Amino acid sequence: MTLPPSPSVPRRKALVADLTASLAALLAPKLWTGVYFQLRLTDQGLDGRPQAVDLNRISAPPDQPALPPFRPALRDDTAPGARWFNRLTIE
């Protein structure tokens, strides 16, 4: 019986490199799926509703650290039931 030739060393290295790159892309954090809670003061404490944010905005230090990273124009209301937590209350 004749066995097929084994893959060459350069081919194996290329295969390992491809698998490593694929796994890195698969396991890398997805920074665009953040949650920000817009809080408002009530008689009982704070009540918050979830808003979607792009976490890539905080993946590097800001140019102006004194400014909040997520001004209202950069937040979107989430659809009811789209998140596990639909409300945040602090009493």
MARDO-154953 format. One line per field, with one value per atom (N, C-alpha, C): residue number from 1; residue in three letters; atom name; x, y, z. Coordinates in Angstrom, 1 decimal, always signed. Layout:
N
num = (NUM:...) .
residuo = (ALA:...) .
atomo = (CA:...) .
px = (X:...) .
py = (Y:...) .
pz = (Z:...) .
***
This chain:
91
num = (1:1:1:2:2:2:3:3:3:4:4:4:5:5:5:6:6:6:7:7:7:8:8:8:9:9:9:10:10:10:11:11:11:12:12:12:13:13:13:14:14:14:15:15:15:16:16:16:17:17:17:18:18:18:19:19:19:20:20:20:21:21:21:22:22:22:23:23:23:24:24:24:25:25:25:26:26:26:27:27:27:28:28:28:29:29:29:30:30:30:31:31:31:32:32:32:33:33:33:34:34:34:35:35:35:36:36:36:37:37:37:38:38:38:39:39:39:40:40:40:41:41:41:42:42:42:43:43:43:44:44:44:45:45:45:46:46:46:47:47:47:48:48:48:49:49:49:50:50:50:51:51:51:52:52:52:53:53:53:54:54:54:55:55:55:56:56:56:57:57:57:58:58:58:59:59:59:60:60:60:61:61:61:62:62:62:63:63:63:64:64:64:65:65:65:66:66:66:67:67:67:68:68:68:69:69:69:70:70:70:71:71:71:72:72:72:73:73:73:74:74:74:75:75:75:76:76:76:77:77:77:78:78:78:79:79:79:80:80:80:81:81:81:82:82:82:83:83:83:84:84:84:85:85:85:86:86:86:87:87:87:88:88:88:89:89:89:90:90:90:91:91:91) .
residuo = (MET:MET:MET:THR:THR:THR:LEU:LEU:LEU:PRO:PRO:PRO:PRO:PRO:PRO:SER:SER:SER:PRO:PRO:PRO:SER:SER:SER:VAL:VAL:VAL:PRO:PRO:PRO:ARG:ARG:ARG:ARG:ARG:ARG:LYS:LYS:LYS:ALA:ALA:ALA:LEU:LEU:LEU:VAL:VAL:VAL:ALA:ALA:ALA:ASP:ASP:ASP:LEU:LEU:LEU:THR:THR:THR:ALA:ALA:ALA:SER:SER:SER:LEU:LEU:LEU:ALA:ALA:ALA:ALA:ALA:ALA:LEU:LEU:LEU:LEU:LEU:LEU:ALA:ALA:ALA:PRO:PRO:PRO:LYS:LYS:LYS:LEU:LEU:LEU:TRP:TRP:TRP:THR:THR:THR:GLY:GLY:GLY:VAL:VAL:VAL:TYR:TYR:TYR:PHE:PHE:PHE:GLN:GLN:GLN:LEU:LEU:LEU:ARG:ARG:ARG:LEU:LEU:LEU:THR:THR:THR:ASP:ASP:ASP:GLN:GLN:GLN:GLY:GLY:GLY:LEU:LEU:LEU:ASP:ASP:ASP:GLY:GLY:GLY:ARG:ARG:ARG:PRO:PRO:PRO:GLN:GLN:GLN:ALA:ALA:ALA:VAL:VAL:VAL:ASP:ASP:ASP:LEU:LEU:LEU:ASN:ASN:ASN:ARG:ARG:ARG:ILE:ILE:ILE:SER:SER:SER:ALA:ALA:ALA:PRO:PRO:PRO:PRO:PRO:PRO:ASP:ASP:ASP:GLN:GLN:GLN:PRO:PRO:PRO:ALA:ALA:ALA:LEU:LEU:LEU:PRO:PRO:PRO:PRO:PRO:PRO:PHE:PHE:PHE:ARG:ARG:ARG:PRO:PRO:PRO:ALA:ALA:ALA:LEU:LEU:LEU:ARG:ARG:ARG:ASP:ASP:ASP:ASP:ASP:ASP:THR:THR:THR:ALA:ALA:ALA:PRO:PRO:PRO:GLY:GLY:GLY:ALA:ALA:ALA:ARG:ARG:ARG:TRP:TRP:TRP:PHE:PHE:PHE:ASN:ASN:ASN:ARG:ARG:ARG:LEU:LEU:LEU:THR:THR:THR:ILE:ILE:ILE:GLU:GLU:GLU) .
atomo = (N:CA:C:N:CA:C:N:CA:C:N:CA:C:N:CA:C:N:CA:C:N:CA:C:N:CA:C:N:CA:C:N:CA:C:N:CA:C:N:CA:C:N:CA:C:N:CA:C:N:CA:C:N:CA:C:N:CA:C:N:CA:C:N:CA:C:N:CA:C:N:CA:C:N:CA:C:N:CA:C:N:CA:C:N:CA:C:N:CA:C:N:CA:C:N:CA:C:N:CA:C:N:CA:C:N:CA:C:N:CA:C:N:CA:C:N:CA:C:N:CA:C:N:CA:C:N:CA:C:N:CA:C:N:CA:C:N:CA:C:N:CA:C:N:CA:C:N:CA:C:N:CA:C:N:CA:C:N:CA:C:N:CA:C:N:CA:C:N:CA:C:N:CA:C:N:CA:C:N:CA:C:N:CA:C:N:CA:C:N:CA:C:N:CA:C:N:CA:C:N:CA:C:N:CA:C:N:CA:C:N:CA:C:N:CA:C:N:CA:C:N:CA:C:N:CA:C:N:CA:C:N:CA:C:N:CA:C:N:CA:C:N:CA:C:N:CA:C:N:CA:C:N:CA:C:N:CA:C:N:CA:C:N:CA:C:N:CA:C:N:CA:C:N:CA:C:N:CA:C:N:CA:C:N:CA:C:N:CA:C:N:CA:C:N:CA:C:N:CA:C:N:CA:C:N:CA:C:N:CA:C:N:CA:C:N:CA:C) .
px = (+0.8:+0.0:+0.9:+0.5:+1.3:+0.5:+1.2:+0.7:+0.8:-0.2:+0.0:+1.1:+1.7:+2.9:+2.4:+3.2:+2.8:+2.9:+2.1:+2.2:+3.6:+4.0:+5.3:+5.3:+6.4:+6.5:+5.9:+6.3:+5.7:+4.2:+3.6:+2.2:+1.5:+2.2:+1.6:+1.7:+2.8:+2.9:+1.8:+1.6:+0.5:-0.8:-1.1:-2.4:-2.5:-1.5:-1.5:-1.8:-1.1:-1.3:-2.7:-3.3:-4.7:-5.6:-5.4:-6.3:-6.1:-4.9:-4.7:-5.4:-5.3:-5.9:-7.5:-8.0:-9.4:-9.9:-9.2:-9.6:-9.5:-8.5:-8.3:-9.5:-9.9:-11.0:-12.3:-12.5:-13.7:-13.8:-12.7:-12.7:-12.4:-12.1:-11.9:-13.1:-13.0:-14.2:-14.9:-16.2:-17.0:-17.4:-16.6:-16.8:-18.0:-18.7:-19.8:-21.1:-21.1:-22.4:-22.5:-22.2:-22.3:-23.7:-23.8:-25.1:-24.8:-25.5:-25.4:-26.7:-26.8:-28.1:-28.3:-29.3:-29.6:-30.4:-29.8:-30.4:-31.2:-32.3:-33.0:-33.4:-33.4:-33.7:-35.2:-35.6:-37.0:-37.1:-38.3:-38.4:-37.8:-37.8:-37.3:-35.8:-35.1:-33.7:-33.4:-32.7:-32.4:-33.1:-33.6:-34.3:-33.6:-33.1:-32.4:-33.0:-32.9:-33.3:-32.1:-32.0:-30.8:-30.8:-29.6:-29.3:-28.1:-28.1:-27.0:-25.9:-24.7:-23.5:-22.4:-21.6:-20.5:-19.2:-18.8:-17.7:-16.4:-16.3:-15.1:-14.7:-15.6:-15.3:-14.4:-14.4:-13.6:-12.5:-12.2:-11.2:-9.8:-9.7:-8.4:-8.7:-7.6:-7.8:-8.4:-9.3:-9.9:-8.9:-9.2:-8.4:-8.7:-9.9:-10.3:-10.9:-10.1:-10.6:-11.6:-11.8:-12.8:-14.2:-14.3:-15.7:-16.2:-17.5:-18.0:-17.9:-17.6:-17.5:-18.8:-19.9:-21.2:-22.2:-22.0:-23.0:-24.3:-25.5:-26.8:-26.8:-26.2:-26.2:-25.6:-24.7:-24.0:-24.7:-25.9:-26.6:-28.0:-28.4:-29.7:-30.5:-31.8:-32.7:-32.7:-32.8:-32.9:-34.4:-34.7:-36.1:-36.4:-37.7:-38.1:-37.9:-37.3:-37.0:-35.7:-35.0:-33.8:-32.6:-32.7:-31.6:-32.2:-31.3:-31.7:-32.2:-31.6:-32.0:-32.7:-34.0:-34.7:-34.8:-34.3:-34.4:-33.4:-32.9:-32.0:-32.5:-32.7:-33.1:-32.2:-31.9:-31.0:-31.8:-32.1:-32.9:-32.0) .
py = (-1.2:+0.0:+1.2:+2.2:+3.4:+4.5:+5.2:+6.3:+7.6:+8.4:+9.7:+10.5:+11.3:+12.1:+13.1:+13.3:+14.2:+15.6:+16.5:+17.9:+18.5:+19.3:+19.9:+20.8:+21.1:+22.0:+23.4:+24.0:+25.3:+25.3:+24.2:+24.1:+24.0:+23.2:+23.1:+24.4:+25.1:+26.4:+27.4:+27.4:+28.2:+27.8:+26.5:+26.1:+26.5:+26.3:+26.8:+28.3:+29.0:+30.5:+30.9:+30.2:+30.5:+30.1:+29.0:+28.6:+29.6:+30.0:+31.0:+32.3:+32.8:+34.0:+33.9:+32.8:+32.5:+32.5:+31.8:+31.7:+33.1:+33.8:+35.2:+36.1:+36.0:+36.8:+36.4:+35.1:+34.5:+34.9:+34.9:+35.1:+36.5:+37.4:+38.8:+39.5:+40.4:+41.1:+41.9:+41.9:+42.7:+44.0:+45.0:+46.3:+47.1:+46.8:+47.6:+47.4:+46.5:+46.0:+46.4:+47.7:+48.1:+48.6:+48.6:+49.1:+50.3:+51.4:+52.5:+52.8:+53.1:+53.3:+54.8:+55.4:+56.8:+56.9:+57.6:+57.6:+58.9:+58.9:+60.1:+60.0:+61.1:+61.1:+61.1:+60.2:+60.1:+60.2:+60.2:+60.3:+59.1:+58.0:+56.7:+56.6:+57.3:+57.1:+57.4:+56.5:+56.7:+55.6:+56.0:+55.0:+55.1:+54.0:+54.0:+53.2:+53.6:+52.8:+52.5:+51.3:+50.9:+51.6:+52.0:+52.5:+51.8:+51.6:+51.0:+52.0:+51.5:+52.4:+51.6:+52.3:+51.6:+51.7:+50.6:+50.6:+50.9:+50.9:+51.3:+52.7:+53.5:+54.9:+54.9:+53.9:+53.9:+52.8:+52.3:+51.3:+51.9:+53.2:+53.9:+55.2:+55.7:+56.9:+58.1:+58.9:+59.9:+61.1:+61.9:+63.1:+64.1:+64.2:+65.1:+64.4:+64.0:+63.1:+63.7:+65.1:+65.7:+65.6:+65.2:+65.1:+63.6:+63.5:+62.1:+61.4:+60.1:+59.5:+59.2:+59.2:+58.8:+60.0:+61.0:+62.1:+61.6:+62.2:+61.7:+61.3:+62.1:+61.8:+60.5:+59.9:+58.6:+57.4:+57.7:+56.6:+56.4:+55.1:+54.8:+54.0:+54.3:+53.5:+52.1:+51.1:+49.7:+49.3:+48.4:+47.9:+47.2:+47.3:+46.6:+45.1:+44.5:+43.0:+42.6:+43.6:+43.3:+43.0:+43.4:+43.2:+42.4:+41.7:+41.0:+42.0:+43.1:+44.1:+45.3:+45.4:+46.5:+47.7:+47.7:+48.8:+48.7:+49.8:+49.8:+50.7:+50.3:+51.2:+51.2:+52.3:+52.5:+53.2:+52.6:+53.2:+53.6) .
pz = (+0.0:+0.0:+0.0:-0.8:-0.9:-0.1:+0.8:+1.5:+0.8:+0.9:+0.2:+0.8:+0.1:+0.6:+1.7:+2.7:+3.7:+3.2:+3.7:+3.3:+3.6:+2.7:+3.0:+4.2:+4.7:+5.9:+5.6:+4.5:+4.2:+4.1:+3.6:+3.4:+4.8:+5.7:+7.0:+7.8:+7.6:+8.3:+7.8:+6.5:+6.0:+6.5:+6.6:+7.1:+8.6:+9.4:+10.8:+10.9:+10.0:+10.0:+9.7:+8.7:+8.3:+9.4:+10.1:+11.2:+12.4:+12.6:+13.7:+13.4:+12.2:+11.9:+11.9:+11.5:+11.5:+13.0:+13.8:+15.2:+15.9:+15.6:+16.2:+15.8:+14.5:+14.1:+14.7:+14.9:+15.5:+17.0:+17.7:+19.1:+19.5:+18.6:+18.9:+19.5:+20.4:+20.9:+19.8:+19.9:+18.9:+19.6:+19.4:+20.2:+19.8:+18.7:+18.3:+19.0:+20.0:+20.6:+22.1:+22.4:+23.8:+24.2:+25.5:+26.1:+27.0:+26.9:+27.7:+28.3:+29.6:+30.2:+30.4:+29.8:+29.9:+31.2:+32.2:+33.6:+33.7:+34.5:+34.8:+36.3:+37.0:+38.4:+38.7:+39.6:+40.0:+41.5:+42.0:+43.5:+44.2:+43.5:+44.1:+43.9:+43.0:+42.8:+41.3:+40.7:+39.2:+38.4:+37.3:+36.4:+35.0:+34.5:+33.2:+32.1:+30.9:+29.8:+28.9:+28.3:+27.6:+26.2:+25.8:+24.5:+23.9:+22.6:+21.9:+21.6:+21.9:+21.6:+20.8:+20.1:+19.4:+20.3:+20.9:+21.8:+21.2:+19.9:+19.2:+19.5:+20.0:+20.4:+21.6:+22.4:+23.6:+23.5:+22.3:+22.2:+22.2:+22.2:+22.3:+23.1:+23.8:+24.6:+23.7:+24.3:+23.5:+23.3:+22.2:+22.0:+23.1:+23.6:+24.6:+25.8:+26.7:+27.8:+28.7:+28.7:+29.6:+29.0:+27.7:+27.1:+27.3:+27.6:+27.6:+26.2:+26.2:+24.9:+24.1:+24.8:+24.2:+24.4:+23.6:+23.6:+23.0:+23.3:+22.9:+21.4:+20.5:+19.1:+18.7:+19.6:+19.3:+20.0:+20.5:+21.2:+20.5:+20.4:+19.8:+20.8:+20.8:+21.7:+21.2:+22.1:+21.7:+21.7:+20.9:+20.7:+22.0:+22.5:+23.7:+23.5:+24.5:+24.5:+23.8:+23.2:+22.5:+23.4:+24.6:+25.6:+26.8:+27.5:+28.7:+29.8:+29.9:+30.9:+30.1:+30.3:+29.6:+30.5:+31.7:+32.6:+33.7:+34.2:+35.3:+36.3:+37.6:+38.6:+39.8:+40.3:+41.5:+42.5:+43.6:+44.7:+45.9) .
***
